[in-house]
Amino acid sequence: MVTVRVTLPTVEDTHAFGRRLAGVLRAGDLLLLTGPLGAGKTALTRGLGVGLGVRGDVTSPTFVIARVHRPDPARGGTVALVHADAYRLGDATDPRAEIDDLDLDASVDDSVTVVEWGEGLVEQLADAHLRVRIDRRDDDSRVVDLEPVGGDWTQRLTALG
């Protein structure tokens, strides 16, 4: 397993990297985003949304837990983005049951599914997934580690250049 590491000096660079990463994504992809609060998980996902050409602004789903952003053909969109945040589910008695209640498995084949704080909870949704770990340094730069798990992720990440 090969991990790709990228250092991003600003939040804007994190957003731009999300746009670039969107170029290698397709329906059925599952991304698990981890990192401390304020690391840039939503900024990266916002960039994914722009790169995928979805409708509306991507914002943190912390309080609604999951949002679906439909593709906007006028922006070149062809696949929906499902953005979920499992942060608040961590204190639940059975967080996996709460994840099941979100019915993410109903849309995973037709969408790009991004789950913040989903490690250990949603890997079963797809045969392969991409772990994305974002850490924020004291100088406000971000270090992003992309870890492919199964499938053709390694080859696709090579295309990021």
ChimeraX commands (.cxc) that place a marker at each C-alpha (Angstrom):
marker #1 position 0.00,0.00,0.00 radius 0.5
marker #1 position 1.41,3.36,-1.07 radius 0.5
marker #1 position 0.54,6.57,0.74 radius 0.5
marker #1 position 0.68,9.83,-1.21 radius 0.5
marker #1 position 1.60,12.89,0.89 radius 0.5
marker #1 position 0.85,16.44,-0.20 radius 0.5
marker #1 position 1.66,19.64,1.70 radius 0.5
marker #1 position -0.78,22.49,1.14 radius 0.5
marker #1 position 0.30,25.95,2.37 radius 0.5
marker #1 position -3.18,27.54,2.64 radius 0.5
marker #1 position -6.89,26.73,2.90 radius 0.5
marker #1 position -7.21,27.92,-0.70 radius 0.5
marker #1 position -4.60,25.32,-1.70 radius 0.5
marker #1 position -6.61,22.67,0.15 radius 0.5
marker #1 position -9.70,23.70,-1.82 radius 0.5
marker #1 position -7.71,23.63,-5.09 radius 0.5
marker #1 position -6.34,20.18,-4.25 radius 0.5
marker #1 position -9.92,18.97,-3.75 radius 0.5
marker #1 position -10.74,20.22,-7.28 radius 0.5
marker #1 position -7.75,18.29,-8.64 radius 0.5
marker #1 position -8.65,15.15,-6.70 radius 0.5
marker #1 position -12.19,15.33,-8.11 radius 0.5
marker #1 position -10.66,14.72,-11.54 radius 0.5
marker #1 position -9.83,11.11,-10.61 radius 0.5
marker #1 position -13.14,10.35,-8.86 radius 0.5
marker #1 position -16.14,8.48,-10.22 radius 0.5
marker #1 position -19.48,7.14,-9.10 radius 0.5
marker #1 position -19.07,4.47,-6.44 radius 0.5
marker #1 position -16.04,6.07,-4.80 radius 0.5
marker #1 position -15.86,6.27,-1.02 radius 0.5
marker #1 position -13.53,8.71,0.73 radius 0.5
marker #1 position -12.95,8.65,4.49 radius 0.5
marker #1 position -11.67,11.97,5.81 radius 0.5
marker #1 position -9.96,12.15,9.17 radius 0.5
marker #1 position -8.11,14.85,11.04 radius 0.5
marker #1 position -8.59,17.22,13.93 radius 0.5
marker #1 position -11.27,19.89,14.03 radius 0.5
marker #1 position -10.32,22.75,11.72 radius 0.5
marker #1 position -7.84,20.69,9.70 radius 0.5
marker #1 position -9.57,21.36,6.38 radius 0.5
marker #1 position -11.82,18.37,5.75 radius 0.5
marker #1 position -14.74,20.52,4.62 radius 0.5
marker #1 position -12.44,22.82,2.60 radius 0.5
marker #1 position -11.17,19.77,0.72 radius 0.5
marker #1 position -14.74,18.53,0.20 radius 0.5
marker #1 position -15.80,21.99,-1.00 radius 0.5
marker #1 position -13.09,21.67,-3.67 radius 0.5
marker #1 position -14.35,18.21,-4.56 radius 0.5
marker #1 position -17.81,19.68,-5.08 radius 0.5
marker #1 position -16.49,22.35,-7.42 radius 0.5
marker #1 position -14.41,19.78,-9.30 radius 0.5
marker #1 position -17.38,17.43,-9.61 radius 0.5
marker #1 position -19.64,20.27,-10.78 radius 0.5
marker #1 position -22.37,19.78,-8.17 radius 0.5
marker #1 position -25.22,22.15,-7.34 radius 0.5
marker #1 position -25.00,24.46,-4.35 radius 0.5
marker #1 position -22.21,25.28,-1.96 radius 0.5
marker #1 position -20.66,22.47,0.01 radius 0.5
marker #1 position -20.80,23.28,3.72 radius 0.5
marker #1 position -20.13,21.24,6.82 radius 0.5
marker #1 position -22.86,18.66,7.42 radius 0.5
marker #1 position -22.04,18.45,11.15 radius 0.5
marker #1 position -25.54,19.35,12.30 radius 0.5
marker #1 position -27.56,17.69,9.53 radius 0.5
marker #1 position -25.12,14.75,9.41 radius 0.5
marker #1 position -25.47,14.22,5.64 radius 0.5
marker #1 position -26.09,16.31,2.54 radius 0.5
marker #1 position -26.59,15.28,-1.07 radius 0.5
marker #1 position -25.30,17.63,-3.76 radius 0.5
marker #1 position -26.80,16.77,-7.13 radius 0.5
marker #1 position -24.75,17.17,-10.30 radius 0.5
marker #1 position -25.22,20.42,-12.21 radius 0.5
marker #1 position -24.92,19.73,-15.95 radius 0.5
marker #1 position -24.34,23.45,-16.55 radius 0.5
marker #1 position -21.17,23.12,-14.43 radius 0.5
marker #1 position -20.12,19.86,-16.09 radius 0.5
marker #1 position -21.48,17.70,-13.27 radius 0.5
marker #1 position -22.41,14.09,-13.95 radius 0.5
marker #1 position -22.26,12.49,-10.50 radius 0.5
marker #1 position -23.74,13.44,-7.12 radius 0.5
marker #1 position -21.63,14.16,-4.05 radius 0.5
marker #1 position -22.88,12.71,-0.76 radius 0.5
marker #1 position -21.15,14.49,2.13 radius 0.5
marker #1 position -21.62,13.01,5.59 radius 0.5
marker #1 position -20.12,13.87,8.96 radius 0.5
marker #1 position -20.01,11.13,11.59 radius 0.5
marker #1 position -18.44,13.36,14.27 radius 0.5
marker #1 position -21.61,13.65,16.35 radius 0.5
marker #1 position -22.24,9.92,16.02 radius 0.5
marker #1 position -19.08,9.10,17.98 radius 0.5
marker #1 position -20.94,9.50,21.28 radius 0.5
marker #1 position -23.89,7.36,20.21 radius 0.5
marker #1 position -24.42,4.02,21.91 radius 0.5
marker #1 position -24.25,2.28,18.53 radius 0.5
marker #1 position -22.73,4.62,15.92 radius 0.5
marker #1 position -22.85,1.91,13.22 radius 0.5
marker #1 position -26.63,1.69,13.62 radius 0.5
marker #1 position -26.83,5.47,13.23 radius 0.5
marker #1 position -24.70,5.24,10.07 radius 0.5
marker #1 position -27.05,2.52,8.78 radius 0.5
marker #1 position -29.99,4.88,9.40 radius 0.5
marker #1 position -28.41,7.39,6.99 radius 0.5
marker #1 position -28.86,4.85,4.14 radius 0.5
marker #1 position -25.51,5.77,2.62 radius 0.5
marker #1 position -25.43,2.33,1.04 radius 0.5
marker #1 position -28.46,3.29,-1.07 radius 0.5
marker #1 position -26.52,5.98,-2.93 radius 0.5
marker #1 position -22.90,4.82,-2.72 radius 0.5
marker #1 position -22.90,3.13,-6.16 radius 0.5
marker #1 position -24.24,6.22,-7.94 radius 0.5
marker #1 position -22.35,8.95,-6.07 radius 0.5
marker #1 position -19.01,10.02,-4.74 radius 0.5
marker #1 position -19.45,9.54,-0.99 radius 0.5
marker #1 position -17.28,11.54,1.41 radius 0.5
marker #1 position -17.54,10.77,5.13 radius 0.5
marker #1 position -15.78,12.95,7.66 radius 0.5
marker #1 position -14.87,11.14,10.88 radius 0.5
marker #1 position -16.09,7.87,9.32 radius 0.5
marker #1 position -13.09,5.65,9.95 radius 0.5
marker #1 position -14.17,2.40,11.55 radius 0.5
marker #1 position -17.81,3.08,10.67 radius 0.5
marker #1 position -18.32,3.08,6.89 radius 0.5
marker #1 position -15.57,1.06,5.22 radius 0.5
marker #1 position -18.07,-1.73,4.51 radius 0.5
marker #1 position -19.99,0.53,2.11 radius 0.5
marker #1 position -17.55,-0.15,-0.74 radius 0.5
marker #1 position -15.04,-2.84,-1.70 radius 0.5
marker #1 position -12.35,-0.16,-1.97 radius 0.5
marker #1 position -11.96,3.31,-0.50 radius 0.5
marker #1 position -9.53,6.17,-0.08 radius 0.5
marker #1 position -8.42,7.24,3.39 radius 0.5
marker #1 position -7.64,10.94,3.49 radius 0.5
marker #1 position -5.85,12.17,6.62 radius 0.5
marker #1 position -5.49,15.94,6.98 radius 0.5
marker #1 position -3.32,17.52,9.65 radius 0.5
marker #1 position -2.91,21.24,10.21 radius 0.5
marker #1 position 0.52,22.51,11.21 radius 0.5
marker #1 position 1.24,25.46,13.47 radius 0.5
marker #1 position 1.97,27.64,10.40 radius 0.5
marker #1 position -1.59,26.87,9.13 radius 0.5
marker #1 position -0.34,24.66,6.30 radius 0.5
marker #1 position -1.96,21.27,5.84 radius 0.5
marker #1 position -0.40,17.87,5.30 radius 0.5
marker #1 position -2.68,15.49,3.43 radius 0.5
marker #1 position -2.00,11.76,3.33 radius 0.5
marker #1 position -3.94,9.74,0.75 radius 0.5
marker #1 position -4.00,6.04,1.53 radius 0.5
marker #1 position -5.60,3.77,-1.07 radius 0.5
marker #1 position -7.41,0.70,0.23 radius 0.5
marker #1 position -8.16,-1.80,-2.51 radius 0.5
marker #1 position -9.39,-1.24,-6.04 radius 0.5
marker #1 position -7.45,0.86,-8.53 radius 0.5
marker #1 position -6.83,3.79,-6.17 radius 0.5
marker #1 position -3.04,3.52,-6.44 radius 0.5
marker #1 position -3.16,3.93,-10.23 radius 0.5
marker #1 position -5.63,6.80,-10.01 radius 0.5
marker #1 position -3.57,8.65,-7.43 radius 0.5
marker #1 position -0.57,8.38,-9.75 radius 0.5
marker #1 position -2.63,10.36,-12.29 radius 0.5
marker #1 position -2.80,13.26,-9.83 radius 0.5
marker #1 position 0.85,13.94,-10.66 radius 0.5
marker link #1:1,2 radius 0.2
marker link #1:2,3 radius 0.2
marker link #1:3,4 radius 0.2
marker link #1:4,5 radius 0.2
marker link #1:5,6 radius 0.2
marker link #1:6,7 radius 0.2
marker link #1:7,8 radius 0.2
marker link #1:8,9 radius 0.2
marker link #1:9,10 radius 0.2
marker link #1:10,11 radius 0.2
marker link #1:11,12 radius 0.2
marker link #1:12,13 radius 0.2
marker link #1:13,14 radius 0.2
marker link #1:14,15 radius 0.2
marker link #1:15,16 radius 0.2
marker link #1:16,17 radius 0.2
marker link #1:17,18 radius 0.2
marker link #1:18,19 radius 0.2
marker link #1:19,20 radius 0.2
marker link #1:20,21 radius 0.2
marker link #1:21,22 radius 0.2
marker link #1:22,23 radius 0.2
marker link #1:23,24 radius 0.2
marker link #1:24,25 radius 0.2
marker link #1:25,26 radius 0.2
marker link #1:26,27 radius 0.2
marker link #1:27,28 radius 0.2
marker link #1:28,29 radius 0.2
marker link #1:29,30 radius 0.2
marker link #1:30,31 radius 0.2
marker link #1:31,32 radius 0.2
marker link #1:32,33 radius 0.2
marker link #1:33,34 radius 0.2
marker link #1:34,35 radius 0.2
marker link #1:35,36 radius 0.2
marker link #1:36,37 radius 0.2
marker link #1:37,38 radius 0.2
marker link #1:38,39 radius 0.2
marker link #1:39,40 radius 0.2
marker link #1:40,41 radius 0.2
marker link #1:41,42 radius 0.2
marker link #1:42,43 radius 0.2
marker link #1:43,44 radius 0.2
marker link #1:44,45 radius 0.2
marker link #1:45,46 radius 0.2
marker link #1:46,47 radius 0.2
marker link #1:47,48 radius 0.2
marker link #1:48,49 radius 0.2
marker link #1:49,50 radius 0.2
marker link #1:50,51 radius 0.2
marker link #1:51,52 radius 0.2
marker link #1:52,53 radius 0.2
marker link #1:53,54 radius 0.2
marker link #1:54,55 radius 0.2
marker link #1:55,56 radius 0.2
marker link #1:56,57 radius 0.2
marker link #1:57,58 radius 0.2
marker link #1:58,59 radius 0.2
marker link #1:59,60 radius 0.2
marker link #1:60,61 radius 0.2
marker link #1:61,62 radius 0.2
marker link #1:62,63 radius 0.2
marker link #1:63,64 radius 0.2
marker link #1:64,65 radius 0.2
marker link #1:65,66 radius 0.2
marker link #1:66,67 radius 0.2
marker link #1:67,68 radius 0.2
marker link #1:68,69 radius 0.2
marker link #1:69,70 radius 0.2
marker link #1:70,71 radius 0.2
marker link #1:71,72 radius 0.2
marker link #1:72,73 radius 0.2
marker link #1:73,74 radius 0.2
marker link #1:74,75 radius 0.2
marker link #1:75,76 radius 0.2
marker link #1:76,77 radius 0.2
marker link #1:77,78 radius 0.2
marker link #1:78,79 radius 0.2
marker link #1:79,80 radius 0.2
marker link #1:80,81 radius 0.2
marker link #1:81,82 radius 0.2
marker link #1:82,83 radius 0.2
marker link #1:83,84 radius 0.2
marker link #1:84,85 radius 0.2
marker link #1:85,86 radius 0.2
marker link #1:86,87 radius 0.2
marker link #1:87,88 radius 0.2
marker link #1:88,89 radius 0.2
marker link #1:89,90 radius 0.2
marker link #1:90,91 radius 0.2
marker link #1:91,92 radius 0.2
marker link #1:92,93 radius 0.2
marker link #1:93,94 radius 0.2
marker link #1:94,95 radius 0.2
marker link #1:95,96 radius 0.2
marker link #1:96,97 radius 0.2
marker link #1:97,98 radius 0.2
marker link #1:98,99 radius 0.2
marker link #1:99,100 radius 0.2
marker link #1:100,101 radius 0.2
marker link #1:101,102 radius 0.2
marker link #1:102,103 radius 0.2
marker link #1:103,104 radius 0.2
marker link #1:104,105 radius 0.2
marker link #1:105,106 radius 0.2
marker link #1:106,107 radius 0.2
marker link #1:107,108 radius 0.2
marker link #1:108,109 radius 0.2
marker link #1:109,110 radius 0.2
marker link #1:110,111 radius 0.2
marker link #1:111,112 radius 0.2
marker link #1:112,113 radius 0.2
marker link #1:113,114 radius 0.2
marker link #1:114,115 radius 0.2
marker link #1:115,116 radius 0.2
marker link #1:116,117 radius 0.2
marker link #1:117,118 radius 0.2
marker link #1:118,119 radius 0.2
marker link #1:119,120 radius 0.2
marker link #1:120,121 radius 0.2
marker link #1:121,122 radius 0.2
marker link #1:122,123 radius 0.2
marker link #1:123,124 radius 0.2
marker link #1:124,125 radius 0.2
marker link #1:125,126 radius 0.2
marker link #1:126,127 radius 0.2
marker link #1:127,128 radius 0.2
marker link #1:128,129 radius 0.2
marker link #1:129,130 radius 0.2
marker link #1:130,131 radius 0.2
marker link #1:131,132 radius 0.2
marker link #1:132,133 radius 0.2
marker link #1:133,134 radius 0.2
marker link #1:134,135 radius 0.2
marker link #1:135,136 radius 0.2
marker link #1:136,137 radius 0.2
marker link #1:137,138 radius 0.2
marker link #1:138,139 radius 0.2
marker link #1:139,140 radius 0.2
marker link #1:140,141 radius 0.2
marker link #1:141,142 radius 0.2
marker link #1:142,143 radius 0.2
marker link #1:143,144 radius 0.2
marker link #1:144,145 radius 0.2
marker link #1:145,146 radius 0.2
marker link #1:146,147 radius 0.2
marker link #1:147,148 radius 0.2
marker link #1:148,149 radius 0.2
marker link #1:149,150 radius 0.2
marker link #1:150,151 radius 0.2
marker link #1:151,152 radius 0.2
marker link #1:152,153 radius 0.2
marker link #1:153,154 radius 0.2
marker link #1:154,155 radius 0.2
marker link #1:155,156 radius 0.2
marker link #1:156,157 radius 0.2
marker link #1:157,158 radius 0.2
marker link #1:158,159 radius 0.2
marker link #1:159,160 radius 0.2
marker link #1:160,161 radius 0.2
view
